[in-house]
């Protein structure tokens, strides 16, 4: 779902050109490129989260935004866990977001689609890593029954 919505939104944003609200994220993301020891993980996450929403808004398609917002809320908690389980991914997202934004600024829809698609794939892989780590943690804590078992294939 994210691939379909966000890749389309990125392409549409390139057709419309970047909004002033979207351009604000360039400076915010550049500021978040500080050494890991100084990074404010929550601030970095919030900037990325808001960037995605603003990008969908910049597509100019209200229906996409209406569909996207509840979808985004569904995986919010899992994404926030990255600061504990996958800091490398958080650092990479800054570069990803800047590349997506640059494609929008350059009005290159194919590149915007590709950059978003690759970013979302990395995000998906990070989520799998987090689920695996939390499943192991819950098992060690005696709470394995809280997390449903992986379906057999």
Backbone as CSV, one residue per row, in Angstrom:
resi,resn,N_x,N_y,N_z,CA_x,CA_y,CA_z,C_x,C_y,C_z
1,UNK,0.826,-1.193,0.000,0.000,0.000,0.000,0.874,1.262,0.000
2,UNK,1.903,1.229,0.867,2.772,2.406,0.917,3.449,2.636,-0.428
3,UNK,3.934,1.552,-1.037,4.599,1.692,-2.336,3.670,2.388,-3.332
4,UNK,2.444,1.919,-3.412,1.500,2.479,-4.383,1.209,3.946,-4.090
5,UNK,0.876,4.251,-2.847,0.473,5.610,-2.493,1.646,6.584,-2.545
6,UNK,2.744,6.217,-1.891,3.839,7.181,-1.766,4.638,7.359,-3.049
7,UNK,4.778,6.308,-3.839,5.467,6.475,-5.125,4.638,7.351,-6.056
8,UNK,3.321,7.129,-6.068,2.445,7.985,-6.876,2.504,9.428,-6.368
9,UNK,2.471,9.597,-5.052,2.531,10.949,-4.479,3.829,11.641,-4.861
10,UNK,4.944,10.931,-4.806,6.236,11.522,-5.171,6.230,11.952,-6.640
11,UNK,5.693,11.104,-7.497,5.614,11.465,-8.914,4.740,12.694,-9.129
12,UNK,3.590,12.710,-8.488,2.667,13.845,-8.640,3.271,15.131,-8.085
13,UNK,4.011,15.020,-6.991,4.653,16.209,-6.418,5.663,16.793,-7.402
14,UNK,6.339,15.940,-8.183,7.294,16.462,-9.172,6.563,17.201,-10.282
15,UNK,5.380,16.718,-10.630,4.599,17.381,-11.668,4.130,18.760,-11.197
16,UNK,3.763,18.843,-9.919,3.287,20.107,-9.353,4.430,21.042,-8.981
17,UNK,5.595,20.476,-8.753,6.715,21.239,-8.228,6.644,21.286,-6.714
18,UNK,7.778,21.460,-6.071,7.788,21.428,-4.604,7.018,22.606,-4.005
19,UNK,6.252,22.322,-2.982,5.542,23.388,-2.269,6.515,24.065,-1.306
20,UNK,6.222,25.282,-0.908,7.081,25.933,0.100,7.165,25.114,1.389
21,UNK,6.059,24.485,1.765,6.043,23.663,2.984,6.966,22.461,2.852
22,UNK,7.036,21.881,1.659,7.913,20.733,1.441,9.380,21.162,1.453
23,UNK,9.678,22.312,0.910,11.063,22.793,0.850,11.669,23.044,2.228
24,UNK,10.838,23.317,3.208,11.314,23.531,4.576,12.091,22.307,5.076
25,UNK,11.721,21.130,4.591,12.336,19.899,5.083,13.786,19.735,4.649
26,UNK,14.201,20.429,3.616,15.609,20.333,3.203,16.517,20.773,4.349
27,UNK,16.266,21.944,4.906,17.089,22.443,6.013,16.936,21.575,7.257
28,UNK,15.720,21.172,7.553,15.498,20.328,8.741,16.273,19.016,8.641
29,UNK,16.264,18.415,7.454,16.974,17.146,7.280,18.482,17.344,7.276
30,UNK,18.947,18.434,6.697,20.388,18.716,6.724,20.858,18.902,8.167
31,UNK,20.066,19.570,8.982,20.414,19.769,10.390,20.477,18.448,11.152
32,UNK,19.686,17.479,10.725,19.673,16.201,11.439,20.857,15.311,11.068
33,UNK,21.703,15.750,10.175,22.887,14.978,9.780,24.051,15.222,10.736
34,UNK,23.775,15.257,11.995,24.822,15.452,12.992,25.371,14.099,13.428
35,UNK,26.516,14.098,14.071,27.069,12.822,14.537,26.062,12.075,15.407
36,UNK,26.084,10.765,15.291,25.112,9.910,15.977,25.002,10.210,17.467
37,UNK,26.115,10.492,18.125,26.093,10.734,19.569,25.249,11.953,19.922
38,UNK,25.143,12.891,18.995,24.390,14.110,19.257,22.972,14.061,18.687
39,UNK,22.657,13.015,17.952,21.381,12.966,17.260,20.210,12.855,18.232
40,UNK,19.199,13.606,17.941,17.955,13.498,18.683,17.059,12.557,17.885
41,UNK,16.988,11.305,18.310,16.304,10.266,17.544,14.845,10.597,17.306
42,UNK,14.148,11.086,18.326,12.734,11.415,18.162,12.547,12.557,17.182
43,UNK,13.408,13.556,17.249,13.305,14.680,16.329,13.535,14.218,14.891
44,UNK,14.511,13.352,14.695,14.796,12.815,13.369,13.591,12.046,12.844
45,UNK,13.031,11.210,13.704,11.848,10.435,13.296,10.702,11.371,12.929
46,UNK,10.424,12.346,13.792,9.302,13.254,13.551,9.475,14.026,12.249
47,UNK,10.693,14.462,11.968,10.948,15.180,10.719,10.656,14.285,9.523
48,UNK,11.131,13.054,9.565,10.870,12.114,8.469,9.394,11.796,8.316
49,UNK,8.740,11.580,9.441,7.305,11.281,9.441,6.525,12.428,8.791
50,UNK,6.827,13.636,9.208,6.134,14.809,8.676,6.488,15.048,7.207
51,UNK,7.730,14.733,6.827,8.136,14.868,5.426,7.270,13.991,4.532
52,UNK,7.062,12.748,4.936,6.236,11.843,4.134,4.821,12.397,3.983
53,UNK,4.262,12.890,5.061,2.909,13.450,4.996,2.879,14.670,4.081
54,UNK,3.864,15.529,4.219,3.903,16.739,3.392,4.103,16.389,1.924
55,UNK,4.869,15.338,1.651,5.065,14.913,0.265,3.743,14.442,-0.335
56,UNK,2.976,13.674,0.423,1.665,13.241,-0.072,0.766,14.459,-0.265
57,UNK,0.818,15.398,0.658,0.030,16.631,0.536,0.460,17.397,-0.729
58,UNK,1.769,17.417,-1.012,2.289,18.145,-2.180,1.863,17.504,-3.496
59,UNK,1.377,16.279,-3.434,0.876,15.639,-4.654,-0.365,16.350,-5.172
60,UNK,-1.021,17.093,-4.288,-2.227,17.803,-4.693,-3.448,16.907,-4.794
61,UNK,-3.340,15.687,-4.276,-4.435,14.729,-4.370,-4.983,14.462,-2.963
62,UNK,-6.110,15.070,-2.654,-6.708,14.951,-1.317,-7.105,13.512,-1.004
63,UNK,-7.519,12.755,-2.001,-7.899,11.363,-1.762,-6.693,10.539,-1.323
64,UNK,-5.549,10.749,-1.961,-4.332,10.046,-1.538,-4.015,10.356,-0.081
65,UNK,-4.140,11.608,0.298,-3.865,11.998,1.683,-4.863,11.348,2.638
66,UNK,-6.131,11.315,2.265,-7.152,10.680,3.110,-6.881,9.192,3.314
67,UNK,-6.380,8.542,2.303,-6.061,7.114,2.397,-4.765,6.911,3.183
68,UNK,-3.814,7.803,2.960,-2.482,7.648,3.534,-2.431,7.858,5.046
69,UNK,-3.103,8.866,5.557,-2.975,9.204,6.974,-3.322,8.049,7.917
70,UNK,-4.446,7.356,7.744,-4.707,6.218,8.644,-3.716,5.071,8.441
71,UNK,-3.252,4.885,7.210,-2.251,3.850,6.944,-0.967,4.174,7.688
72,UNK,-0.565,5.403,7.633,0.659,5.838,8.314,0.552,5.621,9.822
73,UNK,-0.610,5.888,10.373,-0.812,5.712,11.813,-0.685,4.249,12.233
74,UNK,-0.994,3.327,11.358,-0.965,1.898,11.694,0.437,1.380,11.999
75,UNK,1.439,1.937,11.371,2.791,1.429,11.608,3.669,2.432,12.352
76,UNK,3.084,3.442,12.909,3.816,4.475,13.628,4.637,3.917,14.791
77,UNK,4.041,3.070,15.610,4.742,2.536,16.778,5.927,1.675,16.344
78,UNK,5.718,0.831,15.364,6.801,-0.034,14.893,7.966,0.790,14.369
79,UNK,7.667,1.849,13.636,8.724,2.701,13.101,9.482,3.403,14.223
80,UNK,8.782,3.829,15.245,9.445,4.495,16.373,10.410,3.564,17.107
81,UNK,10.194,2.267,17.020,11.092,1.316,17.673,12.460,1.252,17.004
82,UNK,12.585,1.806,15.816,13.864,1.759,15.097,14.986,2.389,15.909
83,UNK,14.684,3.375,16.725,15.743,4.025,17.509,16.395,3.060,18.491
84,UNK,15.712,1.973,18.810,16.267,0.958,19.707,16.863,-0.224,18.950
85,UNK,16.332,-0.521,17.779,16.693,-1.747,17.077,17.388,-1.554,15.736
86,UNK,17.324,-0.361,15.150,17.913,-0.184,13.823,18.302,1.280,13.585
87,UNK,19.257,1.765,14.355,19.695,3.155,14.221,20.340,3.410,12.855
88,UNK,20.959,2.404,12.295,21.573,2.553,10.974,20.526,2.965,9.939
89,UNK,19.354,2.351,10.027,18.275,2.692,9.104,17.833,4.143,9.302
90,UNK,17.733,4.590,10.538,17.316,5.972,10.799,18.289,6.943,10.138
91,UNK,19.576,6.663,10.260,20.572,7.537,9.652,20.440,7.542,8.125
92,UNK,20.162,6.388,7.549,20.023,6.284,6.092,18.782,7.015,5.598
93,UNK,17.744,7.089,6.429,16.515,7.741,5.978,16.736,9.216,5.649
94,UNK,17.654,9.856,6.343,17.924,11.268,6.054,18.407,11.411,4.616
95,UNK,19.359,10.575,4.218,19.850,10.611,2.837,18.738,10.274,1.848
96,UNK,17.928,9.272,2.200,16.810,8.883,1.334,15.850,10.046,1.131
97,UNK,15.477,10.675,2.232,14.513,11.768,2.147,15.064,12.935,1.327
98,UNK,16.339,13.237,1.521,16.950,14.315,0.733,16.987,13.964,-0.751
99,UNK,17.236,12.710,-1.078,17.253,12.290,-2.485,15.849,12.387,-3.097
100,UNK,14.842,12.005,-2.345,13.459,12.109,-2.827,13.110,13.581,-3.047
101,UNK,13.435,14.401,-2.067,13.138,15.833,-2.178,13.858,16.445,-3.371
102,UNK,15.110,16.073,-3.589,15.859,16.621,-4.722,15.212,16.221,-6.043
103,UNK,14.710,15.002,-6.127,14.016,14.572,-7.349,12.761,15.408,-7.582
104,UNK,12.062,15.750,-6.510,10.877,16.605,-6.639,11.301,18.004,-7.094
105,UNK,12.340,18.538,-6.478,12.837,19.869,-6.857,13.268,19.885,-8.328
106,UNK,13.939,18.801,-8.745,14.402,18.697,-10.136,13.276,18.345,-11.110
107,UNK,12.107,18.069,-10.544,10.923,17.710,-11.330,11.186,16.495,-12.207
108,UNK,11.752,15.477,-11.568,12.104,14.224,-12.231,11.227,13.104,-11.661
109,UNK,10.070,12.852,-12.279,9.131,11.881,-11.703,9.664,10.454,-11.641
110,UNK,10.423,10.038,-12.635,10.958,8.672,-12.607,11.934,8.486,-11.441
111,UNK,12.804,9.479,-11.255,13.757,9.402,-10.146,13.038,9.490,-8.802
112,UNK,12.025,10.326,-8.696,11.260,10.429,-7.450,10.613,9.092,-7.119
113,UNK,10.043,8.450,-8.125,9.424,7.132,-7.931,10.457,6.116,-7.486
114,UNK,11.594,6.087,-8.172,12.649,5.120,-7.847,13.206,5.348,-6.445
115,UNK,13.504,6.601,-6.121,14.059,6.910,-4.793,13.066,6.537,-3.688
116,UNK,11.792,6.839,-3.897,10.783,6.500,-2.892,10.643,4.989,-2.776
117,UNK,10.616,4.310,-3.892,10.474,2.858,-3.869,11.633,2.191,-3.123
118,UNK,12.844,2.630,-3.406,14.015,2.070,-2.725,13.995,2.402,-1.232
119,UNK,13.580,3.605,-0.896,13.466,4.008,0.507,12.442,3.137,1.237
120,UNK,11.304,2.922,0.621,10.264,2.107,1.263,10.679,0.648,1.398
121,UNK,11.458,0.151,0.459,11.968,-1.219,0.587,12.917,-1.318,1.771
122,UNK,13.806,-0.336,1.923,14.699,-0.336,3.086,13.894,-0.219,4.384
123,UNK,12.850,0.578,4.351,11.979,0.732,5.516,11.320,-0.600,5.867
124,UNK,10.856,-1.305,4.872,10.226,-2.610,5.079,11.224,-3.598,5.686
125,UNK,12.437,-3.606,5.168,13.463,-4.504,5.705,13.780,-4.154,7.159
126,UNK,13.789,-2.875,7.474,14.015,-2.453,8.850,12.884,-2.942,9.755
127,UNK,11.659,-2.841,9.274,10.511,-3.312,10.072,10.629,-4.805,10.353
128,UNK,11.063,-5.569,9.365,11.251,-7.004,9.576,12.308,-7.258,10.645
129,UNK,13.372,-6.480,10.608,14.439,-6.594,11.601,13.893,-6.279,12.995
130,UNK,13.094,-5.232,13.101,12.526,-4.827,14.390,11.564,-5.882,14.910
131,UNK,10.714,-6.399,14.054,9.766,-7.438,14.478,10.526,-8.658,14.984
132,UNK,11.570,-9.040,14.269,12.379,-10.182,14.714,13.016,-9.922,16.061
133,UNK,13.546,-8.724,16.263,14.197,-8.392,17.527,13.194,-8.318,18.669
134,UNK,12.043,-7.732,18.418,11.045,-7.630,19.487,10.449,-8.987,19.806
135,UNK,10.344,-9.839,18.818,9.827,-11.193,19.054,10.794,-11.955,19.969
136,UNK,12.102,-11.807,19.710,13.099,-12.466,20.569,13.072,-11.883,21.973
137,UNK,12.962,-10.541,22.075,12.916,-9.885,23.383,11.702,-10.338,24.164
138,UNK,10.550,-10.392,23.520,9.326,-10.822,24.199,9.450,-12.274,24.651
139,UNK,10.100,-13.090,23.844,10.271,-14.490,24.205,11.152,-14.621,25.443
140,UNK,12.238,-13.841,25.486,13.124,-13.884,26.646,12.422,-13.382,27.903
141,UNK,11.489,-12.461,27.738,10.785,-11.883,28.878,9.614,-12.759,29.309
142,UNK,9.403,-13.879,28.625,8.293,-14.755,28.971,6.967,-14.282,28.415
143,UNK,7.010,-13.396,27.433,5.786,-12.851,26.878,5.591,-13.272,25.427
144,UNK,6.099,-14.431,25.062,6.025,-14.875,23.673,4.589,-14.981,23.189
145,UNK,3.659,-15.264,24.080,2.277,-15.414,23.657,1.652,-14.082,23.236
146,UNK,2.278,-12.966,23.589,1.743,-11.661,23.226,1.915,-11.399,21.740
147,UNK,2.980,-11.899,21.160,3.272,-11.706,19.753,2.857,-12.973,19.014
148,UNK,1.954,-12.841,18.029,1.505,-14.038,17.337,2.660,-14.707,16.590
149,UNK,2.627,-16.025,16.490,3.699,-16.732,15.782,3.653,-16.416,14.298
150,UNK,4.785,-16.557,13.671,4.913,-16.339,12.227,4.106,-17.437,11.508
151,UNK,3.282,-17.062,10.514,2.505,-18.085,9.811,3.407,-19.021,9.023
152,UNK,3.011,-20.271,8.983,3.774,-21.255,8.202,3.454,-21.095,6.732
153,UNK,4.453,-21.354,5.916,4.241,-21.228,4.465,4.262,-22.562,3.808
